[in-house]
Amino acid sequence: MSTRDDSFNRVILVDIVKLDTSWQDKGILEAWYTIKTGNGQILASKKFSDSVPMGNSYEDLVKTHSKLLGNLSKAIANTLTECR
């Protein structure tokens, strides 16, 4: 019989509320994320909001979305380290 350490078993739920960009202005991301254990216990539930400058090309759009999602990922990772 094996024992399982639940401290590394996490479920992360992300609800994107808003992902919006305005040319030559800014990109905005608003989301809620919840971190649960494998058995469903909620460890954290947080709102995330961020905005970054936006250029005027499709390349800028991709970079803006990538930066916003990367910042969300960092926030989730930081929360995960707090939930140990």
Secondary structure, DSSP 4 states (H G I P E B T S, - for coil): -----GGG-EEEEEEEEEEEE-TTSEEEEEEEEEEEETTS-EEEEEEEEEEEE--SSHHHHHHHHHHHHHHHHHHHHHHHHHT-
